Amino acid sequence: MGFVYSMPPISWSDISYYHNQILPLIQKYKVIHLNRTDARLANNGQSLDVQKLRCRVNFNALRFTPQIEELGKRVIKLLRQNGPFIVLHLRYEMDMLAFSGCTQGCNNDEVEELTRMRYAYPWWKEKIINSDLKRKDGLCPLTPEETALILRALDIDKNYQIYIAAGEIYGGDKRMASLAAAYPKLVRKETLLGPSDLGFFQNHSSQMAALDYLVSLESDIFIPTYDGNMAKVVQGHRRYLGFKQTILLDRRLLVDLIDQYNNGSLSWIQFSDAVKET
């Protein structure tokens, strides 16, 4: 291929930076490699034409590698063979809980383990975190148990296939038991594909997430349990592709309803009606 000029564009730049700095480089080298692509163009203050172009680049021009694209198509085909499916973006991995400080449902040993992990990374500035307060403010991901309650309250059919888009769930099968009991057709990429299919992706969490991303785009319903970066991009991409149903959960309101139901203040019917109203 030969020499290709490589550079990281400056983060949060406005369009004049690309006209004055990047365009001359393209004219000089014909092809340049932008080795950083996250947040390289400011979100606000851009013209409508630039914002439209941003969407076309993000959701149309950019592609995953052929290997990821092909494997994504295979997973989607396997799911479609058994009817419609929901993608549940269940953010309940160990690092998510450690850095957010969200420990709802964890025992003392797990809380200590998550706290040690957070303190082991000097670059993470927020060390002392009040988990209960964050949860009440809607800043924690829903737990698998909370998610099961909410899906049941929304009258999601138990026979629906639910694809879990996530890394390794903290607590494993024990924490997934309530969700699996309520929705026995839970599947993951690891249950749909063999070890040989996923071997290339092992220890590459971003590539595993890319596979989940492709499946999320094609789902009949997309439900994120936390409004992180991937959830936001999937929502935007689904809007770009046309109307595709996404259920956004108001965690601040929902955890209060869950607590009221669990302490007996709300009956199941009252709880279900209130969840639907949110």
C-alpha positions in Angstrom: 0.0 0.0 0.0 2.9 2.3 0.6 3.2 5.3 2.9 0.0 6.9 4.2 0.1 10.1 6.2 -1.3 9.4 9.7 -2.4 11.9 12.3 -4.9 12.4 15.2 -7.4 15.2 14.5 -7.8 17.6 17.5 -10.8 16.7 19.6 -14.0 18.8 19.6 -12.8 20.9 16.6 -15.2 23.1 14.6 -15.6 22.8 10.8 -13.0 25.6 10.2 -10.3 23.3 11.5 -11.1 20.7 8.9 -11.2 23.4 6.1 -8.0 25.0 7.2 -5.9 22.2 8.5 -7.2 18.8 7.3 -8.3 19.7 3.7 -4.8 21.0 2.7 -3.4 17.7 3.9 -5.9 15.7 1.9 -5.0 17.8 -1.2 -1.3 17.2 -0.6 -1.3 13.5 0.3 -4.6 12.4 -1.5 -5.2 9.9 1.3 -4.7 10.4 5.0 -5.2 8.1 8.0 -7.1 9.7 10.9 -5.9 7.5 13.7 -8.4 8.9 16.2 -12.1 9.2 15.4 -13.9 9.8 18.8 -15.3 13.3 19.4 -13.1 14.9 16.7 -15.9 17.3 15.6 -17.8 19.5 18.1 -21.4 18.4 18.7 -22.9 21.9 18.8 -22.6 25.1 16.7 -22.4 23.3 13.4 -24.6 24.0 10.4 -27.5 21.6 9.6 -25.6 20.5 6.5 -22.6 19.5 8.6 -24.8 17.7 11.0 -26.5 15.8 8.2 -23.0 14.9 6.8 -21.9 13.7 10.2 -24.9 11.3 10.3 -24.1 10.0 6.8 -20.5 9.4 7.7 -21.3 7.7 11.1 -24.2 5.6 9.9 -23.6 5.1 6.2 -20.0 5.5 5.2 -18.2 4.0 8.2 -18.0 0.2 8.2 -16.9 -2.6 10.5 -14.4 -5.1 9.2 -15.8 -7.7 6.8 -15.3 -10.4 9.4 -17.4 -8.5 12.0 -20.1 -7.7 9.4 -20.4 -11.3 8.2 -20.6 -12.7 11.7 -23.2 -10.1 12.6 -25.3 -11.1 9.6 -25.1 -14.8 10.7 -26.3 -14.0 14.3 -29.2 -11.9 12.9 -30.2 -14.8 10.5 -30.1 -17.3 13.4 -32.3 -15.1 15.5 -34.7 -14.4 12.6 -35.2 -18.1 12.0 -37.0 -18.2 15.4 -39.1 -15.1 14.9 -38.9 -11.5 16.2 -36.3 -10.6 18.9 -35.5 -8.0 21.5 -32.0 -6.7 22.1 -31.5 -6.0 25.8 -28.4 -3.9 26.3 -27.7 -5.0 29.8 -24.9 -2.9 31.3 -23.9 -5.0 34.3 -20.3 -5.8 33.8 -17.7 -5.7 36.6 -15.9 -2.6 35.3 -19.2 -0.7 34.8 -20.2 -1.4 38.4 -16.8 -0.7 39.8 -16.3 2.7 38.2 -19.9 3.8 38.6 -20.0 2.7 42.2 -23.4 1.1 41.7 -23.6 -2.0 43.9 -27.4 -2.6 44.3 -28.0 -6.3 44.9 -24.3 -7.1 45.6 -23.1 -8.7 48.8 -20.4 -7.3 51.0 -17.6 -9.3 49.4 -18.7 -8.1 45.9 -18.9 -4.5 47.1 -15.4 -4.8 48.5 -14.1 -6.3 45.2 -15.7 -3.6 43.1 -14.3 -0.9 45.4 -10.8 -2.4 45.2 -11.0 -2.3 41.4 -12.0 1.3 41.4 -9.2 2.3 43.7 -6.7 0.3 41.7 -6.9 2.8 38.8 -5.3 6.2 39.8 -6.8 7.9 36.7 -10.3 7.3 38.0 -10.9 10.4 40.1 -14.2 9.6 41.8 -13.4 7.1 44.5 -16.0 7.6 47.3 -19.4 6.9 45.8 -22.8 6.7 47.5 -24.4 3.8 45.6 -27.9 4.3 47.1 -27.9 8.0 46.2 -26.7 7.4 42.7 -29.4 4.8 42.2 -32.2 7.0 43.5 -31.0 9.8 41.1 -31.3 7.4 38.2 -27.5 7.2 37.5 -27.1 3.5 37.9 -27.8 0.8 35.4 -30.8 -1.4 36.2 -29.8 -4.7 37.8 -30.8 -8.0 36.0 -33.4 -8.5 38.7 -34.8 -5.0 38.3 -34.8 -5.4 34.5 -36.9 -8.7 34.8 -39.5 -6.8 36.9 -39.7 -4.0 34.4 -40.0 -6.2 31.3 -42.8 -8.2 33.1 -44.5 -5.0 34.1 -44.4 -3.8 30.5 -46.2 -7.1 29.5 -43.3 -8.2 27.3 -44.2 -11.7 26.1 -42.2 -14.4 27.9 -41.9 -16.3 24.6 -40.0 -13.4 23.0 -36.3 -14.1 22.1 -34.2 -11.7 24.1 -30.6 -11.2 22.9 -28.3 -10.0 25.7 -25.9 -7.4 24.3 -23.3 -7.2 27.0 -20.0 -8.4 28.2 -19.7 -10.9 31.1 -22.5 -10.2 33.6 -21.1 -9.6 37.1 -22.3 -12.4 39.3 -22.9 -14.7 36.4 -25.9 -17.1 36.3 -26.9 -16.3 39.9 -27.6 -12.6 39.0 -29.3 -13.6 35.7 -31.6 -16.2 37.4 -34.6 -13.9 37.8 -34.4 -12.7 34.2 -33.9 -16.2 32.8 -36.9 -17.5 34.8 -39.1 -14.8 33.5 -37.8 -15.0 29.9 -36.5 -18.5 29.1 -35.5 -17.6 25.6 -32.5 -15.5 26.6 -29.6 -15.8 24.1 -26.2 -14.3 23.7 -23.6 -14.4 20.9 -21.8 -17.1 22.9 -24.8 -19.4 22.8 -25.6 -18.8 19.1 -22.0 -19.1 17.8 -19.3 -21.7 18.4 -15.9 -21.1 20.0 -14.3 -21.2 16.6 -16.5 -18.4 15.4 -15.7 -16.2 18.4 -12.0 -17.2 18.7 -10.8 -14.2 16.7 -12.8 -11.8 18.9 -11.8 -13.2 22.3 -9.9 -10.6 24.4 -11.0 -7.9 22.0 -14.0 -6.4 23.9 -14.5 -3.6 21.3 -14.9 -6.1 18.5 -17.4 -8.2 20.7 -19.3 -4.9 21.3 -19.3 -4.2 17.5 -21.0 -7.6 17.0 -23.6 -6.7 19.6 -24.0 -3.3 17.9 -24.9 -4.9 14.5 -27.5 -7.2 16.1 -28.9 -4.2 18.1 -29.6 -2.3 14.9 -31.7 -5.1 13.4 -33.7 -5.9 16.5 -37.5 -5.5 16.6 -37.2 -3.7 19.9 -34.0 -2.3 21.5 -34.0 -1.8 25.3 -31.0 -0.3 27.0 -30.7 -0.5 30.8 -28.3 2.4 30.9 -27.8 5.5 28.7 -24.1 4.9 27.9 -22.3 5.7 24.6 -23.2 2.5 22.8 -26.9 2.8 23.7 -27.0 6.4 22.5 -25.3 5.6 19.2 -27.6 2.6 18.6 -30.6 4.8 19.2 -29.3 7.4 16.7 -28.5 4.8 14.1 -31.9 3.2 14.4 -33.6 6.6 13.9 -31.4 7.2 10.9 -32.5 3.9 9.4 -36.2 4.7 9.9 -38.7 4.0 12.6 -37.4 1.2 14.8 -38.9 0.8 18.3 -36.6 1.7 21.2 -37.8 1.6 24.8 -36.0 4.1 27.0 -36.3 3.4 30.7 -36.6 6.3 33.1 -34.4 4.8 35.8 -35.0 7.5 38.4 -38.7 6.9 38.4 -38.5 3.2 37.9 -36.2 2.4 40.9 -38.6 4.2 43.1 -41.5 2.2 41.8 -39.5 -1.0 42.2 -38.7 -0.2 45.8 -42.4 0.6 46.5 -43.4 -2.8 44.9 -40.7 -4.7 46.8 -41.8 -3.2 50.2 -45.4 -3.9 49.6 -46.6 -0.4 49.0 -47.8 -1.2 45.5 -49.6 -4.2 44.3 -48.4 -5.9 41.1 -51.3 -4.3 39.1 -50.5 -0.9 40.5 -46.8 -1.4 39.8 -47.4 -2.5 36.3 -49.7 0.4 35.5 -47.2 2.9 36.9 -44.3 1.4 35.0 -46.3 1.7 31.7 -47.1 5.4 32.5 -43.4 6.2 32.7 
